[in-house]
Amino acid sequence: SLHYYTPSLTTSLYSRSIHELTLRCYRFVPSNSITMVAPQYSSSSLGIMFLALFSLLLLSTTTTRAFVSPFSSSHAAAAAATSSHSSLPQLHMFTGIVEEMGVVETLEERNDVKLWDGTIGTGTQLTINCSTVLQGAYVGCSICVSGVCLTATELIDERAFVVGLAPETLRKSNLGSLRQGDKVNLERAAAIMSEVVVVGGRGGGRNSGHFVQGHVDDTGTIAQTWVDGDSLFVQIQVPTPSLLKYIVKKGFIAVDGTSLTVCEVFPETSEFTVMLVEYTQKKIILPEKQVGDEVNIEVDVLGKYAESALAGILPRMEALERKVKELETELNQYKQSKNS
């Protein structure tokens, strides 16, 4: 029944607004009556719907670039460059487990960028020094740079790679504020299938973090930090309350491309906290940032999928809530008239 299914599904999938609406219904309706909300959707059928959506998500990570990142400046332009790797999976999902910290070599405006029609345009080019993520890299591969999925347009002597930053990337992330010598988190695309040889040698199908797309939702601001034993806590404010509904206590979030667990959420200030263990502190750039600095935020995409999948049920629940209130009013009026 919906009484059994909805709270457990929406809580585990981080859809707070739907869950709260369900709880509001419970205040008015006996538990044995909740099944009337959507009788055509049993718990098993809704579960199958979710599993189907989740399967599509996995498929999107193991096929060619069917879902193109809006933050990558040249996914389409680099497609031809990947043709020689057609026997290998073209992955552009990440786990949020940072492989190394790269160092910005240059961030420059170029006025000699050749466009698809042969004309010359302007653009922003970022060059990063690194080592680990270059293993198995090729022109056209995806690399996550502080949480942003970007396409490598040039490899320089096995010591650096170059990416283009599209206007949308500059609007949605903090990459435009990078300076020479700044550190960035780097990760290669994730290995999902264990039966194939993955570019970069990352096989086994293990995902120690969560599904990070590299599609930054917005930037957050570090509000405060404090130390607790050997752990570092960071409190981050997001710019819009609407984004906070996808951030839940003990849920996943990607901060500058790092998969972290949310410790607490503060709706009144649109803030949340994360905690870095001693090992993580040495492997990512977040501990080096100061109060007031910006970080790239990507919420867990599963919350968005759940919200979309349940969108058809919400109107019925709202209609039920209105009807319950009407019946409650009628019942109270009946009781009053009977007592009088």
ABEGO torsion letter per residue (X at the ends): XAAAAAAAAAAAAGBAAAAAAAAAAAAABBAAAAAAABAABBAAAAAAAAAAAAAAAAAAAABBBABBBAABAAAAAAAAAAAAAAABBBBABBAGBBABBBBBABBBBBAABBBAAGBBBBBBBBBBBBAAAABGBBBGBBBBBGGBBBBBABBBGGABBBBBBBAAAAAABAAAABBBGBBBBBBBBBBABAABBBBGGBBGGBBABBBBAGBBABBBBBABBBBBEABBBBBBBBABAAAAAABBBGBBBBBGGBBBBBABBBAAAGBBBBBBBAAAAAABAAAABBBGBBBBBBBBAAAAAAAAAAAAAAAAAAAAAAAAAAAAAAAAAAAAAAAX
